[in-house]
Amino acid sequence: MQWRHWGCVAMLCLGLGMASTSASAAGPALAPDMVQALESLQQRMQDNASESAIEDAKAAAARLQGGNRADRWARALFLQLAATGEAQRGRDAAAADLFYQARRIDGVGSDSRRRWLNQEARLRLRAGQTAQGTELLGEWIERHGGDRDTLWLMVHAKATQKQWSQAAQWVDRARRAGDMDAERRRLAASVYQHAERYDAALELLDDQLQSESDDPQAWRRAAALAQRMQQPGLAAALWEAGWRRGVLVGKDDLERLIRLHLAGGTPARAAEHLETAFEKGTLPRDREHLRLLAEAWTSARAHQKALSAWRALADETQAAEDWHQLGELAYGWGEWSTAIEALRQAREQGADPARTWLLEGVSQLASSDEEAARAAFEAARDAGASQAEAWLASLDEEGVGKAPDVDASLNETTPEAPSDTQ
């Protein structure tokens, strides 16, 4: 999974605006000229921090290094101002470094340390320093607890690192903190899916379908999850429901629906959708879709419809393999006249003459045309079919052997000749 840059979750962050730099702030009392300098810089950064204002804040902090307790507190506040300016300029990593310096100054109060730790963590996440930002944010949550937004930020962080099991645990925790909006529900379902907690993911997606039944992406995600859970039938049912609701529309969604039905064990529905699409002109009656229709009706064991579909495809392609497939199916299903015609067409287009002559001979024999069967078996023998002689021998006897097993023909095994006991 790819996640958007951490700027997408900026609204989740605590505001990086100016903290109070007045003399009443949580720290030792500052001299009036120091308060004035801080307030002046704060005013300069109020709307959009200039480079000069940021540099002035850094310079002031540097001058105060190594001073007394009040100087150290003032230094921390100047560093905070510089960090805020860097963040406003989009330099998140530099801002995080400044907050780190500020919170590490000896004598800074616990409230300020906590706030700056939180802000540093979020800035490092936004800067792409995911591992460090995640560690800091986790530290902050464990020490001070986390609100719902902070917990979801941890979910994002763990997901970005592809630490799916941990991300799922944070989802559990975030869900206990309150309801989810649609975006967070999608995130949670995706995390559960990657963590292989499929039941939890499908439960969330089902809830989403109830609340966002008009969102096509919700239906697509639910079907994709069902496939990942190795439930192709459920995937097809979900897509079918979305299609009937009119949420999933268009050629691509229809193609997907057809293929899901084929994979999900409902090939007849796939074939019906194809035929409807042909009638409406939604899908072209080209070779690809004709083949799909033939395969669908074949999988559905709808004999006549399958044979008709394979004939339409073979007429279109004039390919030896398509005529041969029609002949094999017709032979296996006992449609002898169709088998004879298709096998001849396949042979004319270059199919294996030994097999096609042999199957044609059996089909002629089953049609009670012994003369045509003999001619076909002789041609099969001349083409190298090893069992043709046995079939010819059987014709010279009073009893005529039965045709080969149907299932064997579908597996393209050579038909067996009748035994002497027949």
C-alpha positions as CSV (number, residue, x, y, z in Angstrom):
1,M,0.0,0.0,0.0
2,Q,1.2,3.5,-0.8
3,W,0.2,6.3,1.6
4,R,-0.1,10.0,0.9
5,H,2.6,12.3,2.1
6,W,2.3,13.3,5.7
7,G,1.0,16.7,4.7
8,C,-2.3,14.9,4.1
9,V,-2.7,14.5,7.9
10,A,-1.5,18.0,8.8
11,M,-4.9,18.8,10.1
12,L,-4.5,16.1,12.7
13,C,-1.5,17.8,14.2
14,L,-1.6,20.1,17.1
15,G,-1.4,23.6,15.9
16,L,2.1,24.8,15.3
17,G,1.1,28.4,15.9
18,M,2.7,30.7,18.4
19,A,2.6,29.5,22.0
20,S,2.4,32.2,24.6
21,T,5.7,34.0,24.9
22,S,4.5,36.5,27.5
23,A,6.1,36.9,30.8
24,S,3.3,34.8,32.3
25,A,4.3,31.7,30.3
26,A,5.3,28.6,32.2
27,G,8.8,29.5,33.1
28,P,10.9,31.9,35.2
29,A,10.1,35.6,34.9
30,L,11.8,37.4,32.0
31,A,13.2,40.9,31.9
32,P,10.9,43.4,30.2
33,D,13.3,43.9,27.2
34,M,13.4,40.1,26.7
35,V,9.6,39.9,26.7
36,Q,9.5,42.8,24.2
37,A,12.0,41.0,21.9
38,L,10.0,37.8,22.0
39,E,6.7,39.6,21.3
40,S,8.3,41.6,18.5
41,L,9.5,38.4,16.8
42,Q,6.2,36.7,17.4
43,Q,4.4,39.6,15.7
44,R,6.8,39.4,12.7
45,M,5.9,35.7,12.3
46,Q,2.2,36.1,12.8
47,D,1.2,35.8,9.2
48,N,4.1,34.3,7.3
49,A,7.5,34.0,8.8
50,S,10.2,35.7,6.8
51,E,13.7,34.3,6.5
52,S,15.1,37.3,8.4
53,A,12.7,36.7,11.3
54,I,13.6,33.1,11.5
55,E,17.4,33.9,11.5
56,D,16.8,36.6,14.2
57,A,15.1,34.0,16.4
58,K,18.0,31.5,15.9
59,A,20.6,34.2,16.6
60,A,18.8,35.3,19.8
61,A,18.7,31.7,21.0
62,A,22.4,31.3,20.3
63,R,23.3,34.4,22.3
64,L,21.5,33.1,25.3
65,Q,23.2,29.7,25.3
66,G,24.9,29.0,28.7
67,G,23.0,31.7,30.6
68,N,21.0,31.6,33.8
69,R,17.7,29.9,34.3
70,A,15.7,32.8,32.8
71,D,18.1,33.0,29.8
72,R,17.6,29.2,29.2
73,W,13.8,29.7,29.3
74,A,14.1,32.6,26.9
75,R,16.4,30.6,24.6
76,A,13.8,27.8,24.5
77,L,11.1,30.3,23.5
78,F,13.3,31.8,20.7
79,L,13.9,28.2,19.5
80,Q,10.2,27.6,19.5
81,L,9.6,30.7,17.4
82,A,12.3,29.7,15.0
83,A,10.8,26.2,14.8
84,T,7.3,27.7,14.1
85,G,8.8,29.8,11.3
86,E,10.6,26.9,9.7
87,A,7.3,24.9,9.8
88,Q,5.5,27.8,8.1
89,R,8.1,27.7,5.4
90,G,7.5,24.0,4.9
91,R,10.9,23.0,6.3
92,D,9.5,20.3,8.6
93,A,12.8,18.5,9.4
94,A,14.5,21.8,10.4
95,A,11.5,22.7,12.5
96,A,11.6,19.3,14.3
97,D,15.3,19.8,15.1
98,L,14.6,23.1,16.7
99,F,11.8,21.7,18.8
100,Y,14.2,18.9,19.9
101,Q,16.7,21.5,21.0
102,A,14.1,23.5,22.8
103,R,12.7,20.6,24.8
104,R,16.2,19.4,25.8
105,I,17.1,22.7,27.5
106,D,17.6,22.2,31.2
107,G,14.9,23.8,33.3
108,V,12.1,23.7,30.7
109,G,8.8,22.8,32.3
110,S,7.1,19.5,31.8
111,D,4.1,21.0,30.0
112,S,6.4,22.7,27.4
113,R,8.5,19.5,27.0
114,R,5.3,17.5,26.4
115,R,4.0,20.0,23.8
116,W,7.3,20.2,22.0
117,L,7.8,16.5,21.9
118,N,4.3,16.1,20.3
119,Q,5.1,18.8,17.7
120,E,8.5,17.3,17.0
121,A,7.0,13.9,16.4
122,R,4.4,15.2,14.0
123,L,6.9,17.3,12.1
124,R,9.2,14.4,11.7
125,L,6.4,12.3,10.3
126,R,5.5,15.1,7.8
127,A,9.2,15.4,6.9
128,G,9.3,11.7,6.0
129,Q,11.4,10.7,9.0
130,T,8.8,8.1,9.7
131,A,10.7,5.7,12.0
132,Q,11.9,8.5,14.3
133,G,8.6,10.3,14.2
134,T,6.7,7.1,15.0
135,E,9.0,6.4,18.0
136,L,8.5,9.9,19.4
137,L,4.8,9.9,18.9
138,G,4.5,6.5,20.6
139,E,6.6,7.8,23.5
140,W,4.3,10.8,23.8
141,I,1.1,8.6,23.7
142,E,2.4,6.2,26.3
143,R,3.4,9.0,28.7
144,H,0.5,11.3,28.2
145,G,-2.3,9.3,26.5
146,G,-3.5,10.1,23.1
147,D,-6.7,11.5,21.7
148,R,-8.5,9.9,18.8
149,D,-6.7,12.0,16.1
150,T,-3.3,11.1,17.6
151,L,-4.1,7.4,17.6
152,W,-5.1,7.5,14.0
153,L,-1.9,9.3,13.2
154,M,0.0,6.3,14.7
155,V,-2.1,4.0,12.5
156,H,-0.9,6.1,9.5
157,A,2.7,5.9,10.7
158,K,2.7,2.2,11.2
159,A,1.0,1.6,7.9
160,T,3.6,3.7,6.1
161,Q,6.3,1.5,7.6
162,K,4.3,-1.6,6.5
163,Q,4.2,-2.8,10.1
164,W,0.8,-4.2,9.6
165,S,0.3,-6.2,12.8
166,Q,1.2,-3.2,14.9
167,A,-0.9,-0.9,12.7
168,A,-3.9,-3.2,13.3
169,Q,-3.3,-3.0,17.1
170,W,-3.4,0.8,16.8
171,V,-6.6,0.6,14.8
172,D,-8.1,-1.4,17.6
173,R,-7.1,1.2,20.1
174,A,-8.2,4.1,17.9
175,R,-11.6,2.5,17.3
176,R,-12.2,2.3,21.0
177,A,-11.5,6.0,21.2
178,G,-14.6,6.8,19.2
179,D,-16.4,6.5,15.9
180,M,-14.7,6.6,12.5
181,D,-15.4,8.7,9.5
182,A,-15.4,7.2,6.1
183,E,-11.8,7.8,5.4
184,R,-10.6,6.2,8.6
185,R,-12.9,3.3,8.1
186,R,-11.3,2.7,4.7
187,L,-7.8,3.0,6.3
188,A,-8.8,0.6,9.1
189,A,-10.1,-2.0,6.6
190,S,-7.0,-1.7,4.5
191,V,-4.8,-2.2,7.6
192,Y,-6.8,-5.2,8.8
193,Q,-6.5,-6.7,5.3
194,H,-2.8,-6.3,5.2
195,A,-2.5,-7.8,8.7
196,E,-4.6,-10.7,7.4
197,R,-7.4,-10.0,9.8
198,Y,-9.9,-10.5,7.0
199,D,-13.0,-10.9,9.1
200,A,-12.5,-7.6,10.8
201,A,-11.7,-5.9,7.4
202,L,-14.8,-7.3,5.8
203,E,-17.0,-6.3,8.7
204,L,-15.8,-2.7,8.3
205,L,-16.3,-2.8,4.6
206,D,-19.8,-4.2,5.1
207,D,-20.6,-1.2,7.4
208,Q,-19.2,1.1,4.8
209,L,-21.5,-0.4,2.1
210,Q,-24.4,0.3,4.4
211,S,-23.5,3.9,4.9
212,E,-21.9,4.6,1.5
213,S,-23.9,2.4,-0.8
214,D,-23.4,4.9,-3.6
215,D,-19.6,4.9,-3.4
216,P,-18.3,2.5,-6.2
217,Q,-14.9,2.3,-4.5
218,A,-16.5,0.8,-1.4
219,W,-18.0,-2.0,-3.5
220,R,-14.7,-2.6,-5.3
221,R,-12.7,-2.8,-2.1
222,A,-15.2,-5.2,-0.6
223,A,-15.0,-7.5,-3.7
224,A,-11.2,-7.3,-3.7
225,L,-11.1,-8.3,0.0
226,A,-13.4,-11.2,-0.6
227,Q,-11.0,-12.4,-3.3
228,R,-8.0,-12.0,-1.0
229,M,-10.0,-14.1,1.5
230,Q,-10.2,-16.8,-1.2
231,Q,-14.0,-16.3,-1.5
232,P,-14.5,-15.7,-5.2
233,G,-18.2,-16.5,-4.9
234,L,-18.6,-13.7,-2.4
235,A,-16.6,-11.3,-4.5
236,A,-18.9,-12.1,-7.5
237,A,-22.0,-11.6,-5.3
238,L,-20.8,-8.3,-4.0
239,W,-19.9,-7.0,-7.5
240,E,-23.3,-8.2,-8.8
241,A,-25.1,-6.3,-6.0
242,G,-23.2,-3.2,-6.8
243,W,-24.0,-3.6,-10.5
244,R,-27.7,-4.1,-9.9
245,R,-27.8,-1.0,-7.6
246,G,-26.3,1.0,-10.5
247,V,-23.2,1.9,-8.5
248,L,-20.9,-0.1,-10.6
249,V,-21.4,0.9,-14.2
250,G,-19.6,1.0,-17.5
251,K,-17.6,-1.4,-19.7
252,D,-14.8,-2.0,-17.3
253,D,-17.0,-2.8,-14.4
254,L,-19.1,-5.2,-16.6
255,E,-15.9,-7.0,-17.7
256,R,-14.9,-7.4,-14.1
257,L,-18.3,-8.7,-13.2
258,I,-18.2,-11.3,-15.9
259,R,-14.7,-12.5,-14.9
260,L,-15.7,-12.6,-11.2
261,H,-18.6,-14.8,-12.0
262,L,-16.4,-17.1,-14.0
263,A,-13.9,-17.3,-11.1
264,G,-16.7,-17.5,-8.5
265,G,-18.4,-20.6,-9.8
266,T,-21.4,-18.9,-11.5
267,P,-20.4,-19.1,-15.2
268,A,-24.0,-19.1,-16.4
269,R,-24.4,-15.6,-14.9
270,A,-21.2,-14.5,-16.7
271,A,-22.6,-15.9,-20.0
272,E,-25.9,-14.2,-19.5
273,H,-24.2,-10.8,-18.8
274,L,-22.2,-11.3,-22.0
275,E,-25.2,-12.0,-24.1
276,T,-27.1,-9.0,-22.8
277,A,-24.0,-6.9,-23.4
278,F,-23.9,-8.1,-27.0
279,E,-27.6,-7.3,-27.5
280,K,-27.2,-3.8,-26.1
281,G,-23.9,-3.1,-27.8
282,T,-22.2,-2.6,-24.5
283,L,-19.4,-5.0,-25.3
284,P,-18.2,-5.8,-28.9
285,R,-18.9,-9.2,-30.3
286,D,-15.2,-9.7,-31.0
287,R,-13.0,-12.8,-30.7
288,E,-12.1,-12.1,-27.1
289,H,-15.6,-11.8,-25.9
290,L,-16.9,-14.7,-28.1
291,R,-14.2,-16.9,-26.5
292,L,-15.2,-15.7,-23.1
293,L,-18.9,-16.6,-23.8
294,A,-17.9,-20.0,-25.1
295,E,-15.8,-20.7,-22.1
296,A,-18.6,-19.5,-19.8
297,W,-21.3,-21.8,-21.3
298,T,-18.8,-24.7,-21.3
299,S,-18.1,-24.2,-17.6
300,A,-21.8,-24.0,-17.0
301,R,-22.2,-27.4,-18.8
302,A,-24.9,-25.8,-20.9
303,H,-24.3,-28.1,-23.9
304,Q,-26.2,-26.6,-26.7
305,K,-25.3,-23.0,-25.7
306,A,-21.7,-23.9,-25.4
307,L,-21.6,-25.6,-28.8
308,S,-23.3,-22.7,-30.4
309,A,-20.9,-20.3,-28.8
310,W,-17.8,-22.3,-29.9
311,R,-19.2,-22.5,-33.4
312,A,-19.7,-18.8,-33.5
313,L,-16.1,-18.3,-32.4
314,A,-14.7,-20.9,-34.8
315,D,-16.7,-19.3,-37.7
316,E,-15.1,-15.9,-36.7
317,T,-11.5,-17.1,-36.2
318,Q,-11.3,-20.1,-38.6
319,A,-8.6,-21.3,-36.2
320,A,-7.8,-25.0,-36.0
321,E,-7.8,-24.9,-32.2
322,D,-11.3,-23.4,-32.0
323,W,-12.7,-25.9,-34.5
324,H,-10.9,-28.7,-32.6
325,Q,-12.3,-27.5,-29.3
326,L,-15.8,-27.6,-30.7
327,G,-15.2,-31.0,-32.1
328,E,-13.9,-32.4,-28.8
329,L,-16.8,-31.0,-26.9
330,A,-19.4,-32.3,-29.3
331,Y,-17.7,-35.7,-29.3
332,G,-17.7,-35.8,-25.5
333,W,-21.3,-34.8,-25.3
334,G,-22.5,-37.2,-28.0
335,E,-23.4,-34.6,-30.6
336,W,-22.0,-36.7,-33.4
337,S,-22.9,-34.6,-36.5
338,T,-21.5,-31.5,-34.9
339,A,-18.4,-33.4,-33.9
340,I,-17.8,-34.7,-37.5
341,E,-18.2,-31.3,-39.1
342,A,-16.0,-29.5,-36.5
343,L,-13.2,-32.2,-36.7
344,R,-13.1,-31.9,-40.5
345,Q,-12.9,-28.1,-40.3
346,A,-10.1,-28.4,-37.6
347,R,-8.2,-30.8,-39.8
348,E,-8.5,-28.5,-42.8
349,Q,-7.0,-25.7,-40.7
350,G,-4.0,-27.8,-39.7
351,A,-5.1,-29.7,-36.6
352,D,-3.6,-33.1,-35.8
353,P,-4.9,-35.4,-38.5
354,A,-4.4,-38.6,-36.5
355,R,-6.6,-37.6,-33.6
356,T,-9.2,-35.8,-35.7
357,W,-9.6,-38.8,-38.1
358,L,-9.8,-41.2,-35.1
359,L,-12.5,-39.1,-33.3
360,E,-14.4,-38.7,-36.6
361,G,-14.3,-42.4,-37.1
362,V,-15.8,-43.1,-33.7
363,S,-18.4,-40.4,-34.3
364,Q,-19.3,-41.9,-37.7
365,L,-19.6,-45.3,-36.0
366,A,-21.8,-43.9,-33.3
367,S,-24.0,-42.4,-36.1
368,S,-24.3,-45.9,-37.6
369,D,-22.3,-45.0,-40.8
370,E,-19.9,-47.9,-40.8
371,E,-18.5,-47.1,-44.3
372,A,-17.6,-43.5,-43.3
373,A,-16.2,-44.8,-40.0
374,R,-14.0,-47.3,-41.9
375,A,-12.7,-44.6,-44.2
376,A,-11.9,-42.3,-41.2
377,F,-10.1,-45.1,-39.3
378,E,-8.0,-45.9,-42.4
379,A,-7.1,-42.2,-42.7
380,A,-6.3,-42.2,-39.0
381,R,-4.0,-45.2,-39.4
382,D,-2.2,-43.6,-42.3
383,A,-1.7,-40.5,-40.2
384,G,-0.1,-42.5,-37.4
385,A,-2.9,-43.2,-34.9
386,S,-1.8,-46.3,-33.1
387,Q,-5.3,-47.5,-32.2
388,A,-6.8,-47.2,-35.6
389,E,-5.9,-50.8,-36.6
390,A,-7.9,-52.1,-33.6
391,W,-10.9,-50.1,-34.6
392,L,-10.7,-51.4,-38.1
393,A,-10.4,-54.9,-36.8
394,S,-13.5,-54.4,-34.8
395,L,-15.4,-53.4,-37.9
396,D,-14.5,-56.8,-39.5
397,E,-16.1,-58.6,-36.6
398,E,-19.8,-59.1,-36.1
399,G,-20.0,-57.1,-32.9
400,V,-19.2,-53.4,-33.1
401,G,-17.5,-51.9,-30.1
402,K,-18.8,-48.9,-28.3
403,A,-17.4,-45.4,-28.5
404,P,-14.7,-44.3,-26.0
405,D,-15.5,-42.9,-22.7
406,V,-16.7,-39.3,-22.8
407,D,-14.5,-38.0,-20.1
408,A,-11.4,-39.5,-21.7
409,S,-12.1,-37.6,-24.9
410,L,-12.3,-34.3,-23.1
411,N,-8.9,-34.9,-21.7
412,E,-7.7,-35.5,-25.3
413,T,-6.7,-39.1,-24.7
414,T,-6.8,-41.3,-27.8
415,P,-10.0,-43.4,-27.9
416,E,-9.5,-47.0,-27.0
417,A,-10.4,-49.7,-29.5
418,P,-13.0,-52.3,-28.5
419,S,-11.8,-55.4,-26.6
420,D,-12.1,-58.9,-28.0
421,T,-14.7,-59.7,-25.4
422,Q,-17.1,-57.1,-26.8
